[in-house]
């Protein structure tokens, strides 16, 4: 089947089929799974995806990828928003004196419309959105930390939930496949992230790939991607003794 071209922040590395970060565009990633191609846009915010000349240059990089690397009409999956939900939205709610639920939904709307506009009319029917994963169970503070956070794990997951809810509603209204990879990795009773599906503080491990493929098939029944035998063997070993899939 034609590969799905996955564009996003560091979390898009998950779709490479390895437990490591793929390089930032324009360096090309080595993708292990034949039905995904990954393009990492650095630490771009979902909120800023439609804006030019931001620090991460998310819009410029995304437009360049779509223009130079993705064939016209090929399926495109967007994955942004984890950084917003982990840190910025709670900070902005406090700074602006606003409800974080309102900001989370505004963020989802800005992101959705920016991504659809960049994808363009020639991709009608082949645009996908994947939710950001649930937030870290840890709290990390300070400018030198790799993954700064605000609030508790439950609070951040609540923010992510509002973001996911609004993004899902927009996708449903537009008839766009919506891959929910957030709900399967959050405890229903506790609201806490299920850390067994993670390889570090914030990134999903390949152990979560069966969940992702199941979510993708629910969103897009035509998807018929099958995991290579060598990958399945490493995945089984990863589950058994905790090794990483390389």
Phi, psi and omega in degrees: 000157178295132183293151173271129182267112188261118183241130180181191176283202185299337182291344177293342178302332179305322184282359174286343181085015179227156178269059177202162179282138173278158181291158179284138176306139017268003174293132185274144180274159173259112186260127185276330183267129188291343184259008175229143168235131186247145179222112183266127184256028179064195186278054181282141178272143174300320182301325186261007189298332180270003186255141178274153171061035170279170182302317182276348181054043183298316181294313182300315181294317180297316179297322180294319178298313181296326184280324190250339187243336184257123179298144178305132179084352180290148180294137182234132176245129178258139179218092176227166171120342183296321181294318178303311186287329181284330190222302196289321185293319177294322178296316181291325178298318178293317182293320184268352182068038182240164176288131182293331177298321179293317179294321180298319180290322176298320179297315179299320180293315180298316179297311182302308184293324179294315182294317180296319179296319180291324179298322174086164184295335182286359177246016179305126180089358181230023176258136179233155169234135173247137179293152167294152177289168176296161188278163181302149175279350182257160174244126183234127183241162174101148184292341182272352180287143181292324185231076181296147181226164173227138178076182180275169178302316181295318179297316180293322177293329176295319177298313178300321179299318177295317178299313182295318180301314182290319179297318178297321179295319178296319178296319180297317179299325184266357182070033182257131178302135184235112184265108183268098178256008178273306186302320183293344183249021176238132177296128184295323183273323186268333185075006180265153180290139177276098190293344180295343179266008185244150179256347174207202184297330186226342189262137178294144173270164178297343176301339179272357184300318176303324176294319181294317181293323177296318178294322179293320179293325177294321182283328186220086185303339180288347182294130184226033180289134179239134184289133177299151183300317181296323178293316181299324179294316179292325179295318178297319178294322178298318178294324186284312187236005174081016177287161179268149177275120181248000000 
